[in-house]
Amino acid sequence: MSRNVKSGSAKTLVAASLFALAVWHPVAAATPKIANERQIVETFIAAVSRPDKTPNAKSAFGEVAQNMDFEEMAKRSFGDAGWAKFAPDEQKEVTALFKRLVEIRFYPRWRRVFQNGHFEVSSQSRDGNDSLVLGALQMDGKKSELTFRLSKSREGFRLVSMKVKDKDLLERTSSRMKRGLKRKGAAGLIAYLRKKTEEAPRDVSDIQLPEELISGGK
């Protein structure tokens, strides 16, 4: 066999191998695009501000929840020392109860805020490992500074808190959770949260300020 024929056969084999790799390992489909911080905030607001008359508007919490990290929120609410007082299976239950608590206590208030108000992003910044999306909330003719706090996990960016003026959702929740843990202990607090999360969502007062509505009220 001539040298040219051997060379041609080798090139054909290499080309076939590359083609097979391209078919079985498509690069474009391997890495889905992760939403950035601003996109997460915009998606959250779009879901929570859906008008009541829109089909399934009041039950759209599932869409809102996809943009939040409840396990991280629960961890931060208790702090490292407090979170360690729960066994691994208890931590999973606390996270589930925390999510339900957000649904019945916070979610109706957020809907009131973002249905009646408008948020406009002004800037982004960092606070340690967290990302902050800052902007202005226009509601009832008044303007308030609103900051969204996001953490990054394997799934991408997720919301963990919101802050209007000096009222921070996670800080106020943390104060309540730590106080409850100290008074009731881990088992007692879980029992209390089980009872609280069996309640129906509460009516939202029209007289509450945006900072109270965002952080869950008193």
N, C-alpha and C positions, 0 to 999 in steps of 0.2 A: 504493500500500500504506500502511495506517495506521501511525502511530507505534507503537501498542501491538503490532501484529503484528511489526514489525521488532524491537522489544525482546524479544518472546517468542522469536523465532527465534535471536537472539543468545544468550539464556540457554540455550536448548536445545543450541546448538553448544558452549558452554562446558562444560555438563554432560557432553556426549558425549566431549569431549576429556579431562576429568578421569577419566571412567570408563575410557577407553582407557589412560591412564597407570597407573591402579590395576591394570588387568589385566596389562599388560606389564612393570610395575616393582613387583612385590610387595615391600614394605619388610621385612616380617617374615622372609622367606627370604633376604634379602641378606646378613645379618650373623650367622653362626653364633656361638653362645656359646662363649667360650674358658674352659677350666677354670682355676680359680685354683690357687694354690700348694698349699694344703691338699688339694684334690681330686686333684692330680697325685701327691702323696705317698701318699694313701690308695689310689689306683689301682695305684701301684707295689707297695705292700705287699700288696694283695689278690692280685696276680699272683704275686709271689715267695713268698708264704706258702701257696700252694695245696698241699694234702697230696699225698704221692707217689702215693697210690692213686687220686687224681683223674685221669681221662683226660687225656693230653697234659700232665700237670703238669710233667714234666722238660723238655719241649720248649716251654715257655711263654715262652721268652726273647724271642720276637718281640713279645709284649705288653708285656714289661718295657722293651724297647728303644724302644718308641714314646714312652715318658715320659722319655727321656734324650737329651742333645745330645752325641753322640760327637765331632763336629767341634770344638765348643767345649772339650770335655775334652782333646782332643789338642792344641789350640792352647795351652791354659793349661799343660799338662804340659811343653811345650817352651819356653814363654815367647815373646815377640815375636821376640827375636833368634834363638832356636833354630828357630822355625817358619819364619822367612824363609830358612833354609838349604835348605829343601825346595822344589823346583820345584812349580808348581800341580798337575801330574799326580801328583807324589809325595805332595803333601799329601792328595789324594783317596785314594791307596792307604794312607797312614798312618792316615787316619781309619777306613777299612775294617778294617785290621789291628788298630787300637785297639779297635774294636767286638768283633771276634772274640776278642781277648785278654780283654776284660771277660767275655765269654760263658764261656770255658773256665776262667778263673782266679777271677774275683770272683763270678759268678752262683751257682755251687754253694755258696759260703760264705754268701751272702746268704740262700739258701734255708734253710740250717741255722739261721741266726739267727732269721728271721721265722717259721719253722715251730715253733720251740721257744720263741719269745719273744712279747712283746706290746708294741706301741708306742702310747703315748698322747700326743697333741699337747698342749702347754702354752701355747705362744705363737708369735707370728711377729714378725720384725723385718727390718730392711734392713742390708745391708753394701755400700755403694757402689751399684752397679746390680743387685746380687744380692738375692734374697729368701732368708731363712732361716726354716725351720720347725723349732722346737725342741720337745723332749719327752723323755719317759722311756722307756727300754727295760727291760722286766722279763724276765729270762732266768735260768733255773736258780736262782731265789730271790734273785737280785741285781738291783740297780737301777743303770742307767747312763744318763748324759745322752747323748742322740743328736740331732745336728743335721743336717738336710737342707739342702743349698745348691742353689738353682735360679737359672738365668739366664732372661732373657726374649728370645725371638726372634720372628720374624714368625708362627711357628706357635703361639706362646704360651709358657707356662712349661715348662721342661724341667730335669730333675735333672742336676747336674754333679759333685756330691760328697756324701759323708756323713762325719760325724766323731763318734767315740766317745772321750770323754776327750781325750787329746792326739794321738790317731791319726786323721789326716785322709786319706781315700782319695786325693784329688787331690794333696796335698802329697807323700805317699809315692811315688805314681806318678811325679810330676814329678822327684823326686830320682833315680829309676831311669832315666827317659827321658833326662834331661840328661846323666847320667853315661855312658849308652850312646852318645849322640850325640857326646860329646867323644872317647870312645875309638875308635869305629868310623866316624865320619863319617856323612853322610846315607845314602849307598848301602849302607854296611856295616850300619847299624842296620836299614834296611828288609829286608835279606837275613836278618838275625837274627830280626826279628819274623815274617817269612814262615815260618821254620823253627819258631818257638815256637807259632805259631797252627795248625800242622798237628797238634799234639799233642791227645790226648783230654783232656777235663776231669779234673782231679786229684781224688782222694779227699780228703775233708775230715776233719781230725783232730778227735776229740771233745774234746781237751784244750785247744784254742785258745780264748782269751778273745774276747768279743764285739768288742773293739776291733781284734783281729788279723783276725777273720773279716770284719769290715766293710771294712777297709782292704786286704785281700788277703793278709795274712800276711807272713811274712818271706821 
